[in-house]
Amino acid sequence: MNSVKERLVNGIVKENPTFVLMLGMCPTLAVTTSAINGLGMGLTTMVVLALSNVFISMLRHIIPDKVRIPAFIVIIASFVTIVQLLLQGFIPFLYDALGIYIPLIVVNCIILGRAEAYAYKNPVIPSLFDGIGMGLGFSVALTCIGAVRELLGAGTLFNIGVMPESFVPVSIFIMAPGAFFVLAVLTAIQNKVKIIGERKGKDMSKIQSGCGNDCLNCTDTGCAKRLIDEKPSKVRKEIEIEEIIDEDSVRLRQ
């Protein structure tokens, strides 16, 4: 249970794909013209992420290490095709709104990154909740950005008018530059929260930076920022031993 909770909190807060790791910027900036679009894209990505994590974890002892990336892409593409057909058949307005960004989920760095960093190295259940947590974090981020852009750019929220009649929409917020403005402001708010927490003596190292540890010596196989596994660390130790032996040999010769 603790592992499940940790995976969910990790995806939503500690390693939020958008606000912390800054991944998936293409759909984040392109489809968040409204809260519904942001929520739809986020949940669609979450479904693909969770299912692909499960299957990759189940097949992690079968997929050869040398061809794991093509295997990941085939699995992810299969689920993206299924989700795309379901959206086209049952939620056509969302399918039309998301457009080309649905098939582009196949190459979304969040999904491929979690497959490589976590699902390929961990059991099925933690991998499932890792996908759900990351997907929920992505959904929350896209919905927040979409809600702010829609509210300021159209005066509505989830297509419901919430602003007074005297309100004049700022149309730039539903245009391309608006996405950058809103993302920058929300990230700045997050940084402010981090600074306030640090002043109060709280450990805020996991916010914004994603990780405050040394990746070279990291043992957290679930960390999305971790670019190496345990094997290089063993090689590194062997190199250090060889260097010590060489130094001793030089001293003996002298």
TORVEX-649467 format. One record per residue (C-alpha): residue in three letters; x, y, z. Coordinates in steps of 0.02 Angstrom, whole numbers, padded with zeros to 5 digits, always signed. Example, Ala and Ser with C-alpha at 12.3 -4.5 7.8 and 13.67 -1.06 7.14 Angstrom:
% TORVEX-649467
ALA+00615-00225+00390 SER+00684-00053+00357 
END
This chain:
% TORVEX-649467
MET+00000+00000+00000 ASN+00143+00119+00042 SER+00222+00082-00127 VAL+00058+00120-00217 LYS+00037+00284-00122 GLU+00217+00331-00155 ARG+00198+00301-00343 LEU+00041+00409-00351 VAL+00115+00552-00249 ASN+00275+00540-00350 GLY+00183+00564-00515 ILE+00065+00701-00458 VAL+00181+00804-00348 LYS+00365+00755-00333 GLU+00398+00716-00516 ASN+00251+00797-00604 PRO+00289+00773-00789 THR+00245+00952-00837 PHE+00287+01066-00691 VAL+00438+00970-00622 LEU+00516+00865-00760 MET+00459+00979-00903 LEU+00414+00832-01015 GLY+00279+00821-01148 MET+00287+01005-01190 CYS+00217+00983-01366 PRO+00041+00926-01316 THR+00049+01034-01159 LEU+00067+01193-01261 ALA-00037+01141-01412 VAL-00199+01065-01347 THR-00230+01163-01187 THR-00340+01296-01267 SER-00479+01239-01149 ALA-00497+01142-00988 ILE-00592+01001-01075 ASN-00455+00979-01205 GLY-00321+00975-01070 LEU-00417+00850-00964 GLY-00455+00741-01116 MET-00274+00738-01173 GLY-00213+00702-00997 LEU-00332+00558-00966 THR-00299+00485-01138 THR-00113+00487-01103 MET-00143+00412-00930 VAL-00237+00263-01002 VAL-00099+00228-01129 LEU+00036+00254-00997 ALA-00043+00137-00869 LEU-00081-00003-00993 SER+00088+00006-01079 ASN+00176+00004-00910 VAL+00081-00154-00862 PHE+00122-00247-01022 ILE+00303-00193-01025 SER+00323-00247-00843 MET+00243-00416-00882 LEU+00361-00442-01029 ARG+00518-00369-00949 HIS+00600-00541-00932 ILE+00555-00588-01111 ILE+00599-00431-01210 PRO+00785-00436-01257 ASP+00879-00286-01190 LYS+00950-00240-01362 VAL+00778-00220-01442 ARG+00682-00153-01293 ILE+00651+00021-01368 PRO+00569-00045-01529 ALA+00469-00166-01421 PHE+00411-00022-01310 ILE+00356+00078-01461 VAL+00257-00068-01533 ILE+00166-00095-01368 ILE+00131+00091-01344 ALA+00074+00112-01525 SER-00049-00032-01505 PHE-00133+00049-01356 VAL-00132+00221-01439 THR-00222+00147-01591 ILE-00354+00067-01478 VAL-00382+00229-01381 GLN-00388+00331-01542 LEU-00524+00219-01616 LEU-00624+00226-01454 LEU-00616+00416-01451 GLN-00665+00426-01634 GLY-00814+00311-01604 PHE-00879+00372-01436 ILE-00809+00548-01405 PRO-00795+00623-01580 PHE-00787+00805-01522 LEU-00634+00768-01414 TYR-00558+00666-01556 ASP-00577+00814-01673 ALA-00509+00937-01544 LEU-00351+00836-01505 GLY-00323+00790-01688 ILE-00146+00739-01735 TYR-00089+00743-01554 ILE-00176+00578-01517 PRO-00063+00471-01629 LEU+00086+00575-01571 ILE+00061+00499-01397 VAL+00164+00354-01467 VAL+00322+00459-01458 ASN+00275+00555-01301 CYS+00435+00560-01197 ILE+00335+00535-01036 ILE+00271+00364-01089 LEU+00435+00303-01163 GLY+00530+00373-01015 ARG+00425+00281-00885 ALA+00436+00121-00985 GLU+00626+00132-00985 ALA+00652+00203-00811 TYR+00522+00105-00712 ALA+00410-00023-00796 TYR+00554-00121-00874 LYS+00635-00142-00703 ASN+00490-00165-00583 PRO+00341-00281-00548 VAL+00169-00259-00627 ILE+00070-00177-00486 PRO+00195-00038-00445 SER+00216-00008-00632 LEU+00027+00008-00652 PHE+00014+00139-00515 ASP+00170+00227-00578 GLY+00081+00248-00744 ILE-00079+00306-00659 GLY+00016+00428-00549 MET+00114+00503-00693 GLY-00044+00510-00798 LEU-00141+00598-00660 GLY+00000+00722-00637 PHE-00001+00757-00824 SER-00192+00773-00822 VAL-00190+00894-00676 ALA-00057+01002-00759 LEU-00144+01008-00928 THR-00314+01042-00849 CYS-00244+01186-00745 ILE-00158+01264-00895 GLY-00313+01239-01004 ALA-00429+01311-00870 VAL-00326+01470-00850 ARG-00312+01495-01038 GLU-00497+01464-01066 LEU-00549+01576-00922 LEU-00443+01724-00977 GLY-00457+01696-01163 ALA-00642+01655-01179 GLY-00722+01694-01012 THR-00783+01516-00990 LEU-00732+01363-00889 PHE-00770+01191-00960 ASN-00875+01284-01090 ILE-00981+01363-00954 GLY-00988+01552-00942 VAL-00921+01605-00772 MET-00862+01783-00805 PRO-00975+01938-00797 GLU-01043+02010-00959 SER-00928+02159-00942 PHE-00775+02046-00952 VAL-00672+02070-01110 PRO-00581+01908-01159 VAL-00395+01920-01186 SER-00385+01820-01347 ILE-00196+01797-01339 PHE-00220+01667-01202 ILE-00307+01547-01320 MET-00173+01576-01450 ALA-00001+01494-01454 PRO+00091+01627-01349 GLY-00039+01609-01212 ALA+00019+01433-01174 PHE+00196+01495-01137 PHE+00131+01636-01027 VAL+00020+01523-00922 LEU+00151+01387-00905 ALA+00279+01516-00849 VAL+00162+01591-00719 LEU+00111+01421-00647 THR+00293+01367-00638 ALA+00336+01531-00551 ILE+00199+01499-00423 GLN+00272+01327-00392 ASN+00445+01403-00367 LYS+00371+01527-00243 VAL+00293+01384-00144 LYS+00462+01298-00143 ILE+00551+01454-00078 ILE+00421+01481+00060 GLY+00436+01298+00111 GLU+00626+01308+00120 ARG+00615+01464+00229 LYS+00504+01367+00350 GLY+00634+01229+00358 LYS+00539+01101+00254 ASP+00625+00982+00135 MET+00574+01049-00036 SER+00714+00966-00135 LYS+00592+00855-00230 ILE+00493+01002-00296 GLN+00541+01084-00463 SER+00713+01003-00470 GLY+00637+00830-00485 CYS+00782+00758-00386 GLY+00916+00830-00276 ASN+01027+00678-00271 ASP+01180+00624-00368 CYS+01115+00525-00517 LEU+01281+00435-00536 ASN+01263+00355-00364 CYS+01073+00345-00362 THR+00991+00181-00313 ASP+00811+00234-00351 THR+00768+00131-00505 GLY+00602+00222-00521 CYS+00674+00395-00540 ALA+00634+00472-00710 LYS+00790+00580-00701 ARG+00904+00431-00674 LEU+00997+00396-00834 ILE+01100+00246-00780 ASP+01071+00078-00698 GLU+01169-00026-00575 LYS+01288-00103-00703 PRO+01389+00055-00739 SER+01414+00081-00552 LYS+01498-00089-00541 VAL+01609-00046-00688 ARG+01649+00119-00606 LYS+01705+00030-00446 GLU+01816-00086-00547 ILE+01896+00065-00633 GLU+01927+00147-00463 ILE+02011-00012-00399 GLU+02120-00020-00554 GLU+02171+00162-00530 ILE+02221+00128-00350 ILE+02324-00023-00404 ASP+02410+00082-00538 GLU+02452+00218-00412 ASP+02527+00089-00293 SER+02630+00017-00436 VAL+02700+00189-00478 ARG+02747+00219-00296 LEU+02836+00050-00285 ARG+02938+00088-00441 GLN+02991+00254-00369 
END
